[in-house]
């Protein structure tokens, strides 16, 4: 009987796994509508008072996304004011939902990586993840890898989809 050889393990293929760069920490959404009159009307005095009385320490070292779950028309300063309070405790604050937050985190992380280690190598951007890696992170990753990699594929080694191949 012939020995089974793992060709993927023995190949020069480099795996770029975005999950390896996933920042640990609690993600929290803050919904501005909780401080609006009937969830849709911002009364400045009441809004400021509610923010002043809110326990912001609960967001200590959290990654925070500020959003409004209702169709309320909110002035820009309202989100800024919430940010002023939250950023005193949070690691990071963004305006948007949790996917916006993840995209922002990956944008910061991916720009700090040394991609030169992938120079002239075939790279596969691992597609499956157990963590909430946003699609935008894959888009950024391929842009950072492209100047260095000989080729880029997406997915798993057994079923990769070719994305890019450097001209010879």
N, C-alpha and C positions, 0 to 999 in steps of 0.2 A: 504494500500500500504506500502510495506517495505521501510525503510530508506536506501538510498544508502550510503554505507560505503567505504571510500577511504582507502583500505588496505595498499597501498603503503605509504601513509602519516603516518599511524599508525604503520608501521613496524620499526624494529630496523636497517633496511638497511641504510647504510651511503653512500651518493652520493659524489664522488670525481669528481669535474667538473674542467677540465683544463682551461676552459674559465675564471674561477674565478681568475686564476693566470696570465692571459694574461697581459703583461706589456704595459701600454699605451705609446704612442709616435709615431712619424712619422718614417716610414720605407722608406729608399731610396736606390736605386741601383746606383752605379757609374760605368759607362761603360768605361773601359780603352781605348777601340777602338776609342773613340772621340779624343784622343791625338796621335793616330798613323797616320803615313803618309799613305794615301789611306786606312785607317782602318786596315792595316795589317803589316806595317813595323814600328818598333820602332827606331827612330833616337834619340839617347840619349840627345844631346844638345837641340833639339826642344822639346822633351818630358819634360825635366827638366824645360825649359822656360815656357811651357804651364801650368805645375803644379804650378809654381811660380806665374803666372798671374791669375790663377783660383780663383774665389771667394769662398773660403772654408767656410766662415761664414754662407753660406746658409744651411749648415748641422748642425748648432747649435742645440744641444740636439736631434739629429736624431739617429736612429739605422741604420747603413750603411752596405750594402753588396757591395763588390768590385768584379766585374767580367769583362769578355771581351766577347762581343757578336759575335766576328768574330773568325775565325780559326787561328788567328795570333799566332805565337810562341813568347811568351813573357818571358823574363828572370825573375827569381824570385824577383830580386831587384826592378822591376817596381811596383809590387803590394805592396811591402814593402814601397816604396817611396810614393805611393798614400796614404797608411795608415798613414805615418808620418804626412802628411798634414791634412788628414781628422780627425784623432784622436785628434787634437788640439781643435776641436769643437764638434765632435760626442760623444754620450753617449757610443757607442760601434761600433766597426768596425770588420767585418769578411770577409774572402775571400770566395766568392761563391754567390749563388743567394738568393732570399728572403726566400726560404724555409730553406736554410742553416742558415740564420740569425735567423729565428724563432726557429730552433732546438737548436742553441747555446743559445738563450735567455732562453728557457725552461730548458736546461741543468743546467744553473746557478740557476734558480728559484727553480726547483724541489729538488735540493740537500740541500736546506736550510729549507725545510718544516719538521715539527715535525710529523712524521707518527705514533708515539706511540698512538695518539688519536684513531687510527683504530684498536688497539690491540684486537684480538679475536672477531672482528665484521665482518658481511658480508658487503662488499663494492661493489658498482657499479661505474665503471668509465664511466661517462656520455659520450655518443658517438656523439651526434649532437652538433654542435657549429656554431655560426654565425661568429666567428672570425677564422682567418687562423691558427688553431692549427695543427702543423705537426704530421704525423703518428709517428715520432720518439719520440714525447713527450708522447704518449700513451705507447710506449715500455718502456721508462724510468719510467713512473709512476707505471706501474705494477711491475717493479723490486723493486722500493722503498716500495710499499705497501705489497708485498708478505711476507716479514718476520713478518709482524704485523697482517694482515687481516686473519680472519677465512676462508673467501672465497672472490673471486673477480669475478665480472661479468662485461661485457662490453655492452653498449647500453643504452636503456631506461628501466625503471622498468617494463613496460608492455611487453617488448620484449628483455630481456637481454640474452646475450650469456655467458654461464659459461666459465670461463678462468682458475680458480684455486680453489682448495679446500684443506685446510690443513688436513693432515692425523691425525686420532684420536689416 
